[in-house]
Structures are given as C-alpha cells and as structure tokens.
Amino acid sequence: MIPLTINWNPDPVLFSIGSIDIRYYGLFWVIGIACSSMIVKREYTDKGWGDELFDPLFFYCFFGVLLGARLGHCLFYEPSYYLHHITEMFLPIKYLPDGNWKYIGYQGLASHGGILGLVISTLLYCKRYKIHFIDIADILTVSAFICGFWIRMANLMNSEIIGKVTDVPWAFVFERLANDQSLVDPLAPRHPAQLYEAIAYLTLAIIVYLIYRKHQLNLKRGFYFGFGCASVFIFRFFIEFIKEDQVAFEQGMSLNMGQILSIPYILVGLWLMFIYDRKQDKKVRK
C-alpha cells in the first residue's frame, strides 16, 4: 500500500525583479507585520491614544524584531560563521568566493531573538513616551501570535525547520530543502512541524483575543503578555522533540537550542500570569 503523504515542492521565489528575488519568506513576514500593526492600532484607538504614540511604536517594534531575530539566529545557531562574516550578519547579502556578493534576503531569523529584540525595543519606547511597559506588552500579545503564524507559514514555503520522519497520513515529503541540507533525506515523509506551529499560534491568537475582548477589565496587568510567553514557548518546547536539529552542534544534546532558549520565556510568562502585580486593584488602565 502506498502511504498517504503530501509532496511539498513550492518554489520559494515568488517572482524576480532583475537579479533580486522576491520570496514567499519575505512576503509573509511583511504580511505578518502588517496584520500585527492593524491589531495594535485598533487597541490604541480603543484606548484613545493617537497616531503620535502609535507611529513610533511601529518603528521601534519593527526594527527591534528584525534586528533581534537576525542576531538571535547568527549568535545562537551559527556563531562560528557569522562572527567571521559580520557584514552578512546585518546585511541581506552573501559574499561569493570570487569576491562579489549576491542579495539573498535575511535567510535565518530566530523567534527567540525576535521576541527579545521586541522586548528591548518596547522598553526603549515606553521609557521615551512614559508608558508602562507591561501595558504595551499586553497589547502586543495578540499581534505577536498573528505574526508568528505568518512567520511559520513562511518557513513552510521555504521548506525549512522540518519535522522528523513519520508515517502519519498527513506527512510531508519535502523535495526542496532550504539551504541544501544534504544530511536530510528529501524523500522521507516528515512531520510538517512548521504547519503545526502555525496552526497553534493562530489558535492561541483567537483564544487570547476572545479573552482580551471579554475580560480585559477583570484580569490583572501582565496576564496577556504572560499567557503569550508561557503558551507559545511551552508549545515550542514540546514540538522540538519532533523537529530535526537546525544546526550540527545540537546533535546528541538532551535539549536542543530552541528548548533551552524557551525555558526562560516560560518561567517569565508563568510569573507574569500568577505572581506579578497580583495585588493590583482590577481597574481600567488608560
């Protein structure tokens, strides 16, 4: 009997303009950021905050996430390469052996680093505009789920962050692997780990949005941000068990880098949900 599988072989390049490739990966990042921006802008409007507060938040968050995600990948997963290729760490190019360079986009962005970059940039924003950091973090939580959904769909289109071999009927055969990962058999049916994460983030976005719209006056400051950190990284911790190692040094580790980096976020999330600000009066904070 022929096993039920899904052959997955999309061209990661949507179209080209001259020598510049427009990839699904970058497009889905843009869609995720745009959707997140619209959600946050609506919450600002509900609070009576104008564009003079929203517009700078967008730029702080955009550059914070991008820089954090890029540095997170380079320093957490491939430090031996990027510490000797500093320019490629910051610019979306790759130098060729003949001395020329090619535009390749930012191939390699780490979610743990992106969230850390988002936290740091939001702290800077809140200090500049004298707004409580946790209030903004609560607002950003729903948008972060939506952005995470689109990022994982981008990973799926890029055939990267793949799952381990399986015989489940919805297994994917990744025929075109990102970065020519020769150590991975492209014909083995695998868990579509990117799709699992995308569905999880979309589901969590709906859950936290419903909670926020119905109970925002009854839950204490920091609950939504804590729920986001804890739920995302608890899921991320366990799904790593069915994902292939992203870099060679993870082979043989009891916990891979993604799981190790998830633990602090889980602890902070649980602390925000159940300990932080627990004595605060339940009132509207404008």
C-alpha positions, 0 to 999 in steps of 0.5 A: 500500500502506498502511504498517504503523504503530501509532496511539498515542492513550492518554489520559494521565489515568488517572482524576480525583479532583475537579479533580486528575488522576491520570496514567499519568506519575505512576503509573509513576514511583511504580511505578518507585520502588517496584520500585527500593526492593524491589531495594535492600532485598533487597541490604541484607538480603543484606548484613545491614544493617537497616531503620535504614540502609535507611529513610533511604536511601529518603528521601534517594534519593527526594527527591534524584531528584525534586528533581534531575530537576525542576531538571535539566529547568527549568535545562537545557531551559527556563531562560528560563521557569522562572527567571521562574516559580520557584514552578512550578519546585518546585511541581506547579502552573501559574499561569493568566493570570487569576491562579489556578493549576491542579495539573498534576503535575511535567510535565518531569523530566530523567534527567540531573538525576535521576541527579545529584540521586541522586548528591548525595543518596547522598553526603549519606547515606553521609557521615551513616551512614559508608558508602562511597559507591561501595558504595551506588552499586553497589547502586543500579545495578540499581534505577536501570535498573528505574526508568528503564524505568518512567520511559520507559514513562511518557513513552510514555503521555504521548506525549512525547520522540518519535522522528523520522519513519520508515517502519519497520513498527513506527512510531508515529503519535502523535495526542496530543502532550504539551504541544501541540507544534504544530511536530510533525506528529501524523500522521507515523509516528515512531520510538517512541524512548521504547519503545526506551529502555525496552526497553534499560534493562530489558535492561541491568537483567537483564544487570547483575543476572545479573552482580551475582548471579554475580560480585559477589565477583570484580569490583572496587568501582565496576564496577556503578555504572560499567557503569550510567553508561557503558551507559545514557548511551552508549545515550542518546547514540546514540538522540538522533540519532533523537529530535526536539529537546525544546526550540527552542534545540537546533535546528541544534546538532551535539549536542543537550542530552541528548548533551552532558549524557551525555558526562560520565556516560560518561567517569565510568562508563568510569573507574569500570569500568577505572581506579578502585580497580583495585588493590583486593584482590577481597574481600567488602565488608560 
